[in-house]
Amino acid sequence: MFVQVTRGVYVNKDRIKAVIPINNLMAKQMRETASFSNKMLNLTYGAQAKSAIIIDSGHTLLLGEKASRVKQKLFKKKEQGQHSR
């Protein structure tokens, strides 16, 4: 199931492994590793990167929204799907 995490960016919710804030030291190291291996997608549209989504394929998606906001969007969609059944 695809979920819109920011304007024009849709992600397959089932493939997301982690949503982390970008100011975290581990996130910075992952960003460097992903950049070196050509598995980083900058989806900030010129804004400052505030969060990163880690996908099961090893790709890192940089977003301009806070990690808490991204998580809220992901879980909001999940809750709506469960209530409609």
Secondary structure as a PSIPRED ss2 file (coil, helix, strand):
# PSIPRED VFORMAT (PSIPRED V4.0)

   1 M C   1.000  0.000  0.000
   2 F E   0.000  0.000  1.000
   3 V E   0.000  0.000  1.000
   4 Q E   0.000  0.000  1.000
   5 V E   0.000  0.000  1.000
   6 T E   0.000  0.000  1.000
   7 R C   1.000  0.000  0.000
   8 G C   1.000  0.000  0.000
   9 V E   0.000  0.000  1.000
  10 Y E   0.000  0.000  1.000
  11 V E   0.000  0.000  1.000
  12 N E   0.000  0.000  1.000
  13 K H   0.000  1.000  0.000
  14 D H   0.000  1.000  0.000
  15 R H   0.000  1.000  0.000
  16 I E   0.000  0.000  1.000
  17 K E   0.000  0.000  1.000
  18 A E   0.000  0.000  1.000
  19 V E   0.000  0.000  1.000
  20 I E   0.000  0.000  1.000
  21 P E   0.000  0.000  1.000
  22 I C   1.000  0.000  0.000
  23 N C   1.000  0.000  0.000
  24 N C   1.000  0.000  0.000
  25 L H   0.000  1.000  0.000
  26 M H   0.000  1.000  0.000
  27 A H   0.000  1.000  0.000
  28 K H   0.000  1.000  0.000
  29 Q H   0.000  1.000  0.000
  30 M H   0.000  1.000  0.000
  31 R H   0.000  1.000  0.000
  32 E H   0.000  1.000  0.000
  33 T H   0.000  1.000  0.000
  34 A H   0.000  1.000  0.000
  35 S H   0.000  1.000  0.000
  36 F H   0.000  1.000  0.000
  37 S C   1.000  0.000  0.000
  38 N C   1.000  0.000  0.000
  39 K C   1.000  0.000  0.000
  40 M E   0.000  0.000  1.000
  41 L E   0.000  0.000  1.000
  42 N E   0.000  0.000  1.000
  43 L E   0.000  0.000  1.000
  44 T C   1.000  0.000  0.000
  45 Y C   1.000  0.000  0.000
  46 G C   1.000  0.000  0.000
  47 A C   1.000  0.000  0.000
  48 Q C   1.000  0.000  0.000
  49 A C   1.000  0.000  0.000
  50 K C   1.000  0.000  0.000
  51 S E   0.000  0.000  1.000
  52 A E   0.000  0.000  1.000
  53 I E   0.000  0.000  1.000
  54 I E   0.000  0.000  1.000
  55 I E   0.000  0.000  1.000
  56 D C   1.000  0.000  0.000
  57 S C   1.000  0.000  0.000
  58 G C   1.000  0.000  0.000
  59 H C   1.000  0.000  0.000
  60 T E   0.000  0.000  1.000
  61 L E   0.000  0.000  1.000
  62 L E   0.000  0.000  1.000
  63 L E   0.000  0.000  1.000
  64 G C   1.000  0.000  0.000
  65 E C   1.000  0.000  0.000
  66 K C   1.000  0.000  0.000
  67 A H   0.000  1.000  0.000
  68 S H   0.000  1.000  0.000
  69 R H   0.000  1.000  0.000
  70 V H   0.000  1.000  0.000
  71 K H   0.000  1.000  0.000
  72 Q H   0.000  1.000  0.000
  73 K H   0.000  1.000  0.000
  74 L H   0.000  1.000  0.000
  75 F H   0.000  1.000  0.000
  76 K H   0.000  1.000  0.000
  77 K H   0.000  1.000  0.000
  78 K H   0.000  1.000  0.000
  79 E H   0.000  1.000  0.000
  80 Q H   0.000  1.000  0.000
  81 G H   0.000  1.000  0.000
  82 Q H   0.000  1.000  0.000
  83 H H   0.000  1.000  0.000
  84 S C   1.000  0.000  0.000
  85 R C   1.000  0.000  0.000
